[in-house]
């Protein structure tokens, strides 16, 4: 896994992985599709969900499959708005 010394991805790295896996912005992607262990997925997405300027571009849903606790809710999928490019 790339990223900083804590093993976490930057926002840019997360978006790049999302696009490669989902095929485009606005498409729901299972969180379990990310090449991370469960603990890393929860920590990574929770850290971005806590930042209003970032979290407004993330849309979490519960659509079956493995659930992760993000922002106090159980979710299984994420979609990211194309507008996130404004802050990358």
C-alpha positions as CSV (number, residue, x, y, z in Angstrom):
1,X,0.0,0.0,0.0
2,X,1.2,3.5,-0.8
3,X,0.6,6.4,1.5
4,X,2.3,8.3,4.3
5,X,4.2,6.8,7.2
6,X,1.0,5.8,9.0
7,X,0.0,3.6,6.1
8,X,-2.9,5.8,5.3
9,X,-3.7,7.1,1.8
10,X,-3.9,10.7,0.9
11,X,-7.2,12.0,-0.5
12,X,-5.7,12.0,-4.0
13,X,-4.6,8.3,-3.6
14,X,-8.1,7.3,-2.3
15,X,-9.8,9.0,-5.3
16,X,-7.4,7.4,-7.8
17,X,-8.1,4.0,-6.3
18,X,-11.9,4.7,-6.3
19,X,-11.8,5.7,-10.0
20,X,-9.7,2.7,-11.0
21,X,-12.1,0.3,-9.2
22,X,-15.5,1.9,-9.9
23,X,-14.8,3.1,-13.5
24,X,-16.0,6.7,-12.8
25,X,-17.3,9.2,-10.4
26,X,-20.8,8.8,-8.9
27,X,-20.8,5.0,-9.0
28,X,-21.4,3.1,-5.8
29,X,-18.4,0.9,-4.9
30,X,-18.2,-1.7,-2.2
31,X,-15.8,-0.6,0.5
32,X,-14.5,-4.1,0.6
33,X,-13.2,-3.7,-3.0
34,X,-10.4,-1.4,-1.7
35,X,-7.1,-3.2,-1.3
36,X,-7.0,-2.6,2.5
37,X,-7.7,-4.6,5.6
38,X,-11.0,-3.9,7.4
39,X,-9.4,-1.8,10.1
40,X,-7.7,0.4,7.5
41,X,-10.9,0.9,5.5
42,X,-12.7,2.0,8.6
43,X,-10.0,4.4,9.8
44,X,-9.3,5.9,6.3
45,X,-12.9,6.7,5.4
46,X,-13.8,7.8,9.0
47,X,-10.9,10.3,8.9
48,X,-12.2,11.8,5.7
49,X,-15.8,11.7,6.8
50,X,-14.9,13.8,9.8
51,X,-13.7,16.7,7.6
52,X,-16.7,18.7,6.2
53,X,-14.8,20.0,3.2
54,X,-14.1,16.4,2.2
55,X,-17.1,14.5,3.4
56,X,-19.6,16.4,1.3
57,X,-18.2,14.7,-1.7
58,X,-18.6,11.2,-0.2
59,X,-21.9,9.4,-0.2
60,X,-22.1,6.2,1.9
61,X,-24.9,3.6,1.6
62,X,-25.8,0.2,2.9
63,X,-26.4,-2.0,-0.1
64,X,-25.4,-5.5,1.1
65,X,-22.1,-7.1,1.6
66,X,-19.5,-6.3,4.3
67,X,-20.4,-3.4,6.5
68,X,-18.0,-0.9,8.0
69,X,-18.6,1.6,10.8
70,X,-18.1,5.1,9.2
71,X,-19.3,8.2,10.9
72,X,-21.3,6.2,13.5
73,X,-23.2,4.3,10.8
74,X,-22.9,0.9,9.3
75,X,-22.2,1.3,5.5
76,X,-21.1,-1.0,2.8
77,X,-20.6,1.3,-0.3
78,X,-19.3,4.7,-1.2
79,X,-19.7,6.9,-4.2
80,X,-17.6,10.0,-4.7
81,X,-18.8,13.2,-6.6
82,X,-16.7,14.4,-9.5
83,X,-16.6,17.9,-7.8
84,X,-14.0,16.5,-5.4
85,X,-11.5,17.3,-8.0
86,X,-11.8,21.0,-6.9
87,X,-9.9,20.2,-3.7
88,X,-7.4,17.7,-5.0
